[in-house]
């Protein structure tokens, strides 16, 4: 690579890497592919190919099982006229020999022009982008995000004639472990949609995701509880099968929600998004879990709801509902091809009819200061599933944090975006530390600053508490 003129390219590791206008541009290109290449008998299916990607190769590096994401990405590249190569089973790749993701990405960048990565560790896609010399797309990283699924979801809603900035969306199931939901709620909030949360018991949104919705995107999700016990997360009744619950709608619960916000009185629930129990992310794999069926959806507020599911389903969405005209989940899966064709085309600058400049400049710059410190110094991300704690890749990872300034400052991991609420700020030169909330102003010079997540971290490397600040009098 020419160091004077380095190649500039774009990664997609979070839905927040894309501006709203970029998402709209991507939808426009996907629509064009559907119009020009669609199956005349199945309008939501791409049935023809073009040759704009001739000579290009896409590699899928999947460390977790996948059907729709992997196959739709590979189909998208083939429909564009390119080729795809795949490492779909870590047991048959060098990962089984102990090779790190960092090394795999370095090597695979020499074989392909774009990499799609799925990994069980939160933040793995952002981490991989540090070592790739080609664009990296997040195909799902731990419980962090799944941005391309969200692009499919939003595109589906648009094709169902839904106005994204006026939507009311109810989301049911495992909201804690589902990376799909985390990307989806960020996007809904940014488009100005209303969100109603119907979590399975104990599976509410992670605190840091909820905090971002409230404070960064000015979205206040609703949680209907009706006259039920205020300790429960949503409204359920026991179904016929053990460890399965049926979701019910308290007669006045959702009506009350709609009355809270004048914007919502115009329409009821536009979409119901159902998710499976993310069994792979829970220690207790035998938990009660709600089902959504026609009985739940018979209420007037769901009369025109689009019922969505990212699939696979494992009992939480009744198969008897498949023939209902409100069921859009199989079309939702089909739209994965035109959406991923459009994304691949834009990342590789294959399309000459679209504005490509926004997709050629890497990540959107964060307005939060980024602090980088060696792994051996300071505190690490407190999320135990973050890529920084991976036995193989942890040694490659720096401790990277953004300061989220506010009344109570937060430390956000650069990789998995988990927030640390209690942390200590240390001065490298003075070898002193203090609790972040005790400072009048957070440091602006990253080179002089180290962060610790506990006092013990600081004291173990020779730092001492800073003397109390004297009060100033005017």
Secondary structure as UniProt FT lines:
FT   TURN            4..5
FT   HELIX           15..17
FT   HELIX           20..37
FT   STRAND          38..39
FT   TURN            40..41
FT   STRAND          42..46
FT   TURN            52..55
FT   STRAND          57..62
FT   HELIX           68..79
FT   TURN            80..81
FT   STRAND          83..87
FT   HELIX           90..92
FT   HELIX           94..97
FT   HELIX           101..108
FT   TURN            109..111
FT   STRAND          114..119
FT   HELIX           124..129
FT   TURN            130..131
FT   STRAND          135..141
FT   TURN            142..144
FT   HELIX           147..159
FT   TURN            160..161
FT   HELIX           164..166
FT   STRAND          168..173
FT   TURN            175..177
FT   HELIX           179..190
FT   TURN            191..192
FT   STRAND          194..199
FT   TURN            201..202
FT   HELIX           207..215
FT   TURN            226..227
FT   TURN            230..231
FT   STRAND          236..238
FT   TURN            242..243
FT   STRAND          245..247
FT   TURN            251..252
FT   HELIX           253..260
FT   HELIX           262..266
FT   STRAND          271..274
FT   HELIX           279..281
FT   STRAND          290..292
FT   TURN            294..295
FT   HELIX           296..298
FT   HELIX           300..302
FT   TURN            303..304
FT   STRAND          306..309
FT   HELIX           319..321
FT   TURN            322..323
FT   TURN            325..326
FT   HELIX           329..347
FT   TURN            348..349
FT   HELIX           357..360
FT   STRAND          370..373
FT   TURN            375..376
FT   TURN            384..385
FT   HELIX           387..389
FT   TURN            391..393
FT   HELIX           394..396
FT   STRAND          399..404
FT   STRAND          410..413
FT   TURN            414..416
FT   STRAND          419..420
FT   STRAND          424..427
FT   TURN            428..431
FT   STRAND          432..435
FT   HELIX           436..438
FT   HELIX           446..448
FT   STRAND          449..452
FT   HELIX           455..460
FT   TURN            461..462
FT   STRAND          464..465
//
